[in-house]
Amino acid sequence: MTHSPYRRTATEKRILFFSEKVKYNLRDRQKIRKWLNAAARKEKFRTGHLNIVFCDDRFLLGLHKQYLHRDTLTDIITFDYGAVPGNAPRTLYADVFISIPRARENAMLFKTSLRNEVHRLLIHGLLHLCGYKDKKRKDRERMKAREDYYLSLRAF
């Protein structure tokens, strides 16, 4: 039996990437899966099934209004399904929606690349799933420190 060099492990198949209403080509998907899985493990979690959806502002605003009752633009919304009966404890199940136009604007504002900003949003969403909050100043500082830590571990 031959093995494909493109074969994924069961865990890596659980992080899927999609686009909705926006064209965005995420490079290094396999490496990003491994990076996110490693970050989850460091936080004492494992990935069950994560859908990461890149979208435009209008699409994300619609979700923001419908599910969170907020009429403001945002860069990311994370829907955590980990508490569903039957899901293994400390296993992440979620849909993560990332606005590429917001990421572009953030990248310009913070003088970084779009790639780095998207990676920051990916790890930000994962940290939310691991229980990190960002509403209070102290919580934002803690989350930012963890984001920076995990971004520094990227090997790609």
N, C-alpha and C positions, 0 to 999 in steps of 0.2 A: 504494500500500500504506500503510495506517495503522499507526502504532506505538502500542502500549499503554503507558500511563504506568507499568504494573506489570511491564513486561518486565525481566528480570534479565539481567545479563551471564553468560557461561559460568562465570566464577570465582565469582560470587555464588551461583549455583545449587549450588555445591559445599559450602556450609555449610548444613546442614539442621538443623532443631530438632524434637524430639519430646518427648512426655511418656509416662512409664510409671509407673502406679500413683499418680500425683499430678496435681492440677490446678494448672497454673501458666501464666499468660498473660505471655509475654515480649513487652514492648512494644518498638517501634522495631527490629524484626528486620532490616530492610534496612540501617539505619544501623549496627547491630551487626555485620552481615556486612562492611560496608565498613571499619569500625574494626578488626575482627580481620584482615582482609586487609591493611590498611595496616601493622598491627603485625608481621605475618608478613614483609612486604616489608622493613621496617626491620631485621628480624633476619636478612635475606638468605635467606628461605624464601618459598615460595608455597603456597597451599592447593591440595591435590589434591581431597580429599573428606573433610569433617569432619561427623560426625554428633554432635550435641549432644543428650543425652537428660536431661531433668529427671525425677527419680524420687523415691521415698520412701526412708526409712532402711532398711526391710526389704529392698527390692529391691537397694539398693547394698551392704548388708551381705552379701547372698547372693553378689554378684559378688566382694566382698572375700575372703570365705571360699573360694569356688571357685577363683579365679584367682590370688590373692595369698596364700592360706593364712593370713589374719589374721582374727581374730574380734573386730574392733573397728569402731565406727562411724567413718565418714570423710565429708568433705564433697564429695570429688571423686576419681574414678578415671579415668585416661587410658590408653587402649589405643592404642599407637602402631603403625601398620602400615607405616610409611615404608620399612622395610628389606626389604619384600617384593620378590622379583625381578620386574623389569618396571616397577616404580614409578620415576618420574623422581627423580634425586637432589635433595635439598633441597626436596622437595615433601612436604607434610604430608597423611598419610592416617591417620585415627584415629576412634575412638569415644570421646567424653567424656561421662561420667556425673556429674551433679551432684545432690546430695541437697538438695531444697528445705527439708526440716525442719532440716538442719544449717545451711543458709544463713540460715534464720530465726534460729536460736539464735546464730550468729556475729554477725548484724546487731545483735541485742540486746546481746551481749557487748561488741562494739566500737562500740556507739552510732552505728550508721549505718542506712541504709534497706536493706530487702531487695533493692531494685533495685541499689544500689551493691554489695552483697555478691555478688549473682549476677554482676555485671559483673567483680568482682574474681576470682571463680572462673573465669569464662570466659577472662580473660587469663592467669590462673595455669595453666590447662590448656594454653593455647597456648604459654606459655613452657616448660613441660615438654617439649612436642613440639619446641621449638627447642633443646633440650639443657640447659636450666637444671635444676639439682638443688635440693633443699631439705632434705636430711637433716642436714647439718652447719650449725652456726651461721653461718659465713661465707657459705655458699651461700644460706641462708635470707635473710640480709641483702641479698645481691645480688639475689635474686629479688624480694624485697619492694620494693626500689628500682625495679626494672623494672616491677613491677605499678603502683606509684604513678605512674611516668612515663607509662605507657600510659593509665592512668585519667585522668590530667590532659589527655590529648589528645582525650578524648571531646568531640564537638561536639553532644551531644544530652542 
